[in-house]
């Protein structure tokens, strides 16, 4: 096999690998955005829960159910 077809084959493979790497990078960036958004939502939910628990949970432990 001569040098030129081998070079073309290698350049073609590199082009496909570059495209694949860019696609994977795009996915990772989007997942990072989603994770950041979910972390903010989780922090807000925890904050709300603590506010509600503070309002209703200040009496100490819950009494056992009546069948105990």
DOMARPA-636418 format. One record per residue: z, x, y of N, C-alpha, C in turn; residue number from 1. Coordinates in steps of 0.02 Angstrom, whole numbers. Layout:
BEGIN
> Z; X; Y; Z; X; Y; Z; X; Y; NUM
...
***
This chain:
BEGIN
> 0; 43; -59; 0; 0; 0; 0; 45; 62; 1
> -43; 29; 108; -48; 71; 168; 8; 56; 217; 2
> 13; 97; 267; 68; 93; 314; 65; 31; 358; 3
> 5; 12; 380; 0; -45; 426; 23; -111; 396; 4
> 2; -130; 336; 29; -193; 307; 104; -192; 298; 5
> 131; -133; 280; 204; -128; 272; 239; -138; 339; 6
> 212; -109; 392; 241; -118; 459; 238; -191; 480; 7
> 182; -223; 467; 175; -295; 484; 226; -336; 446; 8
> 235; -321; 382; 284; -357; 341; 355; -348; 369; 9
> 372; -286; 386; 438; -273; 414; 449; -307; 481; 10
> 398; -306; 524; 403; -339; 589; 410; -415; 581; 11
> 375; -442; 532; 380; -514; 518; 450; -532; 494; 12
> 477; -493; 449; 545; -505; 424; 596; -500; 481; 13
> 588; -450; 524; 634; -442; 579; 630; -502; 627; 14
> 571; -528; 639; 563; -586; 682; 599; -646; 653; 15
> 592; -657; 588; 626; -713; 556; 702; -703; 557; 16
> 725; -642; 547; 797; -629; 550; 824; -639; 620; 17
> 786; -619; 670; 807; -630; 739; 814; -705; 754; 18
> 765; -744; 730; 769; -817; 740; 830; -846; 705; 19
> 843; -823; 644; 899; -848; 606; 965; -830; 640; 20
> 970; -768; 664; 1031; -748; 699; 1042; -789; 762; 21
> 990; -803; 799; 997; -844; 859; 1019; -915; 842; 22
> 990; -943; 789; 1010; -1010; 768; 1083; -1011; 747; 23
> 1105; -961; 709; 1175; -957; 688; 1221; -948; 748; 24
> 1201; -908; 796; 1241; -898; 856; 1248; -963; 895; 25
> 1194; -1001; 900; 1197; -1066; 934; 1247; -1112; 901; 26
> 1248; -1112; 834; 1294; -1154; 797; 1366; -1132; 810; 27
> 1378; -1067; 809; 1446; -1041; 820; 1470; -1058; 891; 28
> 1426; -1052; 940; 1445; -1068; 1009; 1462; -1143; 1014; 29
> 1422; -1186; 985; 1436; -1258; 987; 1501; -1274; 951; 30
> 1513; -1242; 895; 1576; -1254; 859; 1636; -1231; 900; 31
> 1628; -1177; 937; 1681; -1154; 981; 1697; -1206; 1035; 32
> 1645; -1236; 1062; 1655; -1289; 1112; 1691; -1349; 1082; 33
> 1670; -1368; 1022; 1702; -1425; 989; 1775; -1410; 974; 34
> 1790; -1350; 951; 1859; -1331; 936; 1901; -1332; 999; 35
> 1873; -1307; 1054; 1910; -1307; 1117; 1925; -1378; 1140; 36
> 1876; -1422; 1134; 1885; -1492; 1153; 1938; -1525; 1108; 37
> 1936; -1511; 1044; 1985; -1540; 998; 2056; -1514; 1012; 38
> 2061; -1450; 1030; 2127; -1423; 1047; 2156; -1457; 1109; 39
> 2114; -1470; 1158; 2137; -1505; 1218; 2159; -1576; 1201; 40
> 2120; -1610; 1159; 2139; -1678; 1139; 2204; -1677; 1100; 41
> 2213; -1629; 1056; 2274; -1624; 1016; 2334; -1612; 1061; 42
> 2326; -1568; 1110; 2381; -1554; 1156; 2400; -1617; 1195; 43
> 2351; -1656; 1215; 2364; -1719; 1250; 2400; -1769; 1205; 44
> 2379; -1773; 1142; 2412; -1818; 1095; 2484; -1797; 1082; 45
> 2496; -1733; 1075; 2564; -1708; 1064; 2607; -1725; 1125; 46
> 2580; -1716; 1184; 2617; -1731; 1245; 2635; -1806; 1247; 47
> 2586; -1848; 1232; 2599; -1921; 1231; 2652; -1938; 1178; 48
> 2646; -1908; 1119; 2694; -1922; 1065; 2764; -1903; 1087; 49
> 2771; -1844; 1117; 2837; -1822; 1138; 2866; -1868; 1192; 50
> 2824; -1894; 1236; 2848; -1941; 1286; 2873; -2005; 1254; 51
> 2834; -2030; 1206; 2854; -2092; 1172; 2916; -2081; 1129; 52
> 2917; -2025; 1093; 2975; -2010; 1051; 3037; -2001; 1094; 53
> 3030; -1974; 1153; 3087; -1966; 1198; 3114; -2032; 1222; 54
> 3070; -2081; 1230; 3091; -2147; 1253; 3127; -2186; 1197; 55
> 3101; -2181; 1137; 3127; -2223; 1082; 3171; -2184; 1034; 56
> 3167; -2119; 1034; 3203; -2080; 984; 3268; -2051; 1008; 57
> 3293; -2072; 1064; 3353; -2042; 1091; 3417; -2068; 1058; 58
> 3411; -2114; 1012; 3470; -2143; 980; 3494; -2102; 920; 59
> 3461; -2047; 904; 3480; -2007; 847; 3438; -2025; 786; 60
> 3469; -2019; 727; 3433; -2035; 666; 3423; -2109; 659; 61
> 3370; -2126; 623; 3358; -2197; 609; 3407; -2220; 556; 62
> 3427; -2282; 562; 3471; -2312; 511; 3430; -2321; 448; 63
> 3462; -2315; 389; 3425; -2326; 328; 3402; -2399; 322; 64
> 3350; -2410; 285; 3327; -2479; 276; 3382; -2523; 245; 65
> 3380; -2588; 255; 3433; -2632; 232; 3444; -2632; 156; 66
> 3395; -2612; 117; 3404; -2616; 45; 3442; -2556; 17; 67
> 3465; -2510; 58; 3504; -2452; 35; 3577; -2467; 37; 68
***
